[in-house]
Amino acid sequence: MDMAKTRTIPEPLTFLEPGPLRDDDLELVLVETYPGDTYIGYSPSYRFEMRSFYGRRMGMIDLRIGNAFNLLMYGGHIGYRVYPAFQGNRYAARSCQLLFPLAKRHGISPLWITCNPDNMASRRTCELAGAELVEIVEIPPTLDMYEDGERFKCRYRVSL
């Protein structure tokens, strides 16, 4: 067999038990794990719901595991969305901080969070979570983000 023509398939990620992820009136509830798809460049990930202690869903947050170039440069290890009725309560920043220990257990350091330069709320979230703006990068036209109209990403770094 010609080894130069074989493709190495990475070992599947072993998802870890995240344990309780709570602070004050916020808890993260694991709702899904995604094994990733190396063919299309998607990393394995955890998906959590942001919930109040009364069970109200307030948003979503993902932790993506890996160090693929596009993840580090454009996608980021963490992605979040807070539903409009719950915005302004720092739930995204607090959720990021709750995920940092899990990311560290996966050997992620530094951790990268990206956002669009004109999204001032998300930029503030990164800062409140303890991330430092490193640079603003141009998105290549070959990425789905570009096709969706995005042109630049702010890259924030957290040393874990």
C-alpha positions as CSV (number, residue, x, y, z in Angstrom):
1,M,0.0,0.0,0.0
2,D,1.3,3.4,-0.9
3,M,1.4,5.3,2.4
4,A,1.6,8.7,0.6
5,K,-1.9,8.3,-0.7
6,T,-3.6,7.2,2.5
7,R,-5.4,9.7,4.6
8,T,-5.0,9.7,8.4
9,I,-8.3,9.8,10.2
10,P,-8.1,11.4,13.6
11,E,-9.2,9.4,16.7
12,P,-12.7,10.4,17.8
13,L,-12.8,12.8,20.7
14,T,-13.6,11.4,24.1
15,F,-16.2,13.7,25.5
16,L,-15.7,14.5,29.2
17,E,-18.4,14.7,31.9
18,P,-18.6,18.5,32.4
19,G,-19.9,18.3,35.9
20,P,-22.1,21.0,37.3
21,L,-21.7,24.4,35.6
22,R,-23.4,27.0,37.7
23,D,-23.1,30.5,39.1
24,D,-25.7,32.6,40.9
25,D,-28.8,32.4,38.8
26,L,-27.2,30.7,35.7
27,E,-26.5,27.1,34.9
28,L,-25.3,25.4,31.7
29,V,-27.1,22.2,30.8
30,L,-25.4,19.9,28.3
31,V,-27.9,19.2,25.5
32,E,-25.7,17.7,22.8
33,T,-22.3,16.6,21.8
34,Y,-21.2,16.7,18.1
35,P,-18.4,14.4,16.9
36,G,-17.2,16.8,14.3
37,D,-16.7,16.3,10.6
38,T,-13.1,16.5,9.4
39,Y,-14.2,16.4,5.7
40,I,-16.0,19.8,6.0
41,G,-13.7,21.1,8.7
42,Y,-16.1,21.1,11.7
43,S,-14.6,20.4,15.1
44,P,-16.1,18.2,17.8
45,S,-18.2,20.3,20.2
46,Y,-20.4,20.4,23.2
47,R,-23.6,22.4,23.1
48,F,-25.2,23.8,26.3
49,E,-28.3,25.6,27.0
50,M,-28.0,28.6,29.3
51,R,-30.8,28.2,31.8
52,S,-32.1,30.0,34.9
53,F,-32.3,27.8,38.0
54,Y,-36.1,27.7,37.3
55,G,-35.4,26.0,34.0
56,R,-36.0,29.0,31.7
57,R,-33.9,28.8,28.5
58,M,-31.9,32.0,28.1
59,G,-29.5,31.1,25.3
60,M,-27.0,28.6,23.9
61,I,-23.3,28.2,24.1
62,D,-20.9,25.8,22.3
63,L,-17.5,24.7,23.2
64,R,-15.5,23.5,20.1
65,I,-12.6,21.2,20.7
66,G,-9.5,21.3,18.5
67,N,-6.9,23.5,17.0
68,A,-7.7,23.4,13.3
69,F,-6.6,26.6,11.6
70,N,-10.0,27.9,10.6
71,L,-11.3,27.2,14.1
72,L,-8.5,29.2,15.7
73,M,-8.6,32.1,13.2
74,Y,-12.3,32.5,12.4
75,G,-14.7,30.3,14.3
76,G,-13.3,30.3,17.8
77,H,-13.5,27.7,20.5
78,I,-16.6,29.3,21.9
79,G,-19.8,30.5,20.2
80,Y,-22.8,31.9,22.1
81,R,-26.2,33.4,21.7
82,V,-28.4,34.9,24.4
83,Y,-32.1,35.3,23.6
84,P,-33.2,38.9,23.4
85,A,-35.3,38.9,26.6
86,F,-32.2,37.9,28.6
87,Q,-29.6,40.1,27.0
88,G,-27.7,42.6,29.2
89,N,-27.3,40.3,32.2
90,R,-23.8,39.1,31.3
91,Y,-25.0,35.5,30.7
92,A,-22.7,34.9,27.8
93,A,-19.6,36.2,29.6
94,R,-20.5,34.2,32.7
95,S,-21.1,31.1,30.5
96,C,-17.8,31.4,28.9
97,Q,-16.1,31.5,32.2
98,L,-18.0,28.4,33.3
99,L,-16.6,26.6,30.3
100,F,-13.0,27.5,30.7
101,P,-12.2,24.6,33.1
102,L,-13.7,22.1,30.7
103,A,-11.7,23.6,27.8
104,K,-8.6,23.4,30.0
105,R,-9.3,19.7,30.7
106,H,-9.2,19.2,26.9
107,G,-5.8,20.8,26.7
108,I,-7.0,24.0,25.1
109,S,-4.8,27.0,25.8
110,P,-4.9,29.5,24.6
111,L,-8.7,29.6,24.0
112,W,-9.9,31.7,21.1
113,I,-13.3,33.5,20.9
114,T,-14.2,35.4,17.7
115,C,-16.9,37.9,16.8
116,N,-17.7,40.4,14.1
117,P,-16.1,43.8,14.6
118,D,-19.4,45.7,14.5
119,N,-21.0,43.5,17.2
120,M,-20.2,45.7,20.2
121,A,-22.2,43.5,22.7
122,S,-20.2,40.4,21.7
123,R,-16.9,42.4,21.9
124,R,-17.9,43.5,25.4
125,T,-18.8,39.9,26.3
126,C,-15.3,38.8,25.3
127,E,-13.7,41.5,27.5
128,L,-16.0,40.7,30.5
129,A,-15.0,37.0,30.1
130,G,-11.4,38.0,30.5
131,A,-10.3,37.7,26.8
132,E,-7.9,40.1,25.2
133,L,-8.3,41.4,21.7
134,V,-5.3,40.2,19.6
135,E,-6.3,41.3,16.1
136,I,-8.9,41.7,13.5
137,V,-8.5,39.4,10.5
138,E,-10.0,39.2,7.1
139,I,-12.2,36.2,6.3
140,P,-11.1,34.4,3.1
141,P,-13.7,34.1,0.3
142,T,-13.5,30.3,0.5
143,L,-15.3,30.1,3.9
144,D,-19.0,29.8,4.5
145,M,-18.9,32.8,6.7
146,Y,-17.8,34.9,3.7
147,E,-20.7,33.6,1.7
148,D,-23.0,34.6,4.5
149,G,-21.7,38.2,4.2
150,E,-19.1,38.3,6.9
151,R,-15.8,39.9,6.0
152,F,-13.8,40.3,9.3
153,K,-13.4,38.7,12.7
154,C,-12.1,40.0,15.9
155,R,-9.8,37.4,17.6
156,Y,-9.9,37.4,21.4
157,R,-7.5,35.2,23.4
158,V,-7.9,33.7,26.8
159,S,-4.8,32.0,28.4
160,L,-6.1,29.1,30.5
